[in-house]
């Protein structure tokens, strides 16, 4: 893919989307740590300095992708919760249904979970105050959206719906690191099956962790 010089705002926006789409495709092939500006530049057909005209760093690209993936996931989650949680069920059964839907939905979005895991330690570094503040403002909006979705299913949570939503994202990021082992670790698991107990199934462990968190957060009657 090659580009002529972008001269209009529309052309610049096309260029930005191409960079983001290329980075997104790379994340389908490789872990976050393997995505580099050099390879991104090569694949998108731009010199590295030209990529940096649109995004100030690799981390800025990945933060914007995280924002995009989170927005897409929340739109999907809204439909899944509406269809999968019966508001007439007892509180404990609604909580189990919410945890099951969250675990299943997030396990289908492994790249989103990996980005959650890299957010604090990687993605929010090497970016300007302006970029990280813009991302955090968008994150607050997403957190509000998710809290509203969870609170609609479990009004008993009250203000704790926000805390639970944040905990869900943190747990998804943490557990994803154990569910996608690198090739060397996979080989070790195959050679010594007893070691495989450290390999977590993301959907199963998310469901268990989220169920336990909800049961600990919901009021007890």
N, C-alpha and C positions, 0 to 999 in steps of 0.2 A: 504494500500500500504506500503510495506517495502522494504528497500534497503540494499544491501551489501555495504561495504566501497568502495567509488569511487577511483580507482587507476590510471585511465588513463584520459587524457583530454577529450576524447569522453564520458566516464562515468560521468565526472564532468559536462559536458554540458547537458547530459541527466537529471542529477539531477537538474540543474538550470531550465531547461524547465519544469520539473515536478512541481517545486515550483511555477513558474509563472503561469502554467496552473491551478494549484489548487487555487491560489489566484484569478485568473480570474473567476473561477467557483463560488468562495465565493462571488464575487462582483455581480453575477447574483442573489444571494439570500439575500444579506444584504447591507446596506449602507457602504460607505468607513469607517466611524467612528467605525463600528462594527467589522471590520477585525483586528484580533489580531495575534501576532506571536504565541501565545500559541495554538490557534485554527488552524492556518495554519500548525504548526508543527504536530499537532495531525492528521490532514487530510492527510498530505503528507507522514506520517509515519516516521518522523525523529525527533530526540530530538532537542529542541530549539537551543542548542549550535551548532548543525550541520547545521541547517538552516542559522545561523549567519556566518558560514564559506563561504556561497555563497552570502549572502546579509547582509550588516552591520546593517540593521534595517528594520522594517515594511515599513517605508517611502521609503526606497531604492527599495523594491519590487514593491511598487505602482508606483513609478516614472518610473521604467522600463516598467510596464504595460501601463502607460500613453503613453510612447514613442511608444510601439507596437500598441496600439489602434489608435493613431494619424496617424501612418504610414499606417495602414489598411484603415482608413477613407479617407485619401487623395487619395489613389489608387481608391477607389470607387467614390469619388467626381470627379476625372478627367473624368471618364466615364459619369457620370451624367451631368456634365456641357457640355461636347462635344455633347451629344445627346439632351440636353434640351435648349440650347441657340443658337438661329439663329443669326449669325453675321451680317446678312443683315437688322435686325430690327433696329428701332431708339434706341438711347441711353437709354431713359427712359424705354422702353419695355425690353431691355436686362437687365437693372438693376433690374426690377421687377422679371424677370425670374431667375436671379442669387440669389436674396433674397429668392425666393420661393424654389429653389433647396436646398440652404443651410439650411433653416428652416426645410424642410422635411427630409433631410439627417441626420442632427444632432439630430432631435427628435427621430429618430430610434436608436440612440446610446446614451442612457441615462447614461450609465456608463461612457462613455467618457466625457460627459458634467459634470457629478458629479466630476470626477477627475480634469477637468479644474477648477471647483469651489474650490476644495481643494488644488490646486497646491501651491499658494502663502502662504496660512495661515497654511497649514499642511505638505504637501508632501516635501517641500523644507527645512523643519526643521528636526533635528535629522539625518542629513546625512553629510558626510565629504565633504570637498572642492572638492576632486577628483570626488566624485559621482555627486554632483550637477553641477560641471563644465562640466562633460561628458554629462549630461542630457541637459544642456543649449546649448552645441555645436550641439547636435542632433536637439534641438528645432529650432535653427537658420536655419538649413537645411530644416526642415519641413515648417518653415515660408516662406522661399524662394520658396519652391515648391508651397505652397498655393497662394502666391502672384503672381506667374507666371500664375497659373490657372485662377485666378480672372482677372489678367491683360490681358490675352488672350481674355476673353469675353468682358472686358470693358477697352480697351486701353486708353480711356479718363482719367482714374484714374491716370495714370502715377505712380509716386513714392508713391502716396497715396494708392496703392493696398496693400502695406505692412502694413500700418496703419489699413486699413479696415480689413485685415486678422487677425491681432492681436485683434482688437475690436470684431470680430466675436467670437473668442475663449473666450474672457473675458465675453461677454454677454451670451454665451451659458452656462458658468459656473454659472453666477449669476442667470439667469432665471431658471436653473434646480432646484435650491433650493426651488423655489416656486411652481414647477410643481409636485413634489413628496413629499407631506406632510406625516409626520409620522402618525401612527395609531391614536394617541390621537387627532391630528388636524383634521384628516378625520372624526372622531366621532363628533368633535365640529362643523364641516361644516354641517354634517347631522342633528345635533340637532338645529342649527341656520343657515339656508340657506343663510341669508344675509351676513354671514361671508365668504361665499365661493367666494366672489369677490376677495379675496386675493389668490385664487388658480388659477394659470396661466396655460393655455394650452401651452406647450413648443413650439410646431410647430407654432401655430398662433402668439404668442408674439414674437418669434424669427423672423418670417417673417416680422412683422410690424416694429420691432426695426431695422432690417438690411435694410429694404427698406428706412426707415427714415435716417439711417446713410449714405447710398449710395447717396440719393438725396442731402444730405448736403455736401457730399464730391466731387461729380461730378461737373465739371465746368458747369456754366450756360450760355447758348447761347441765 
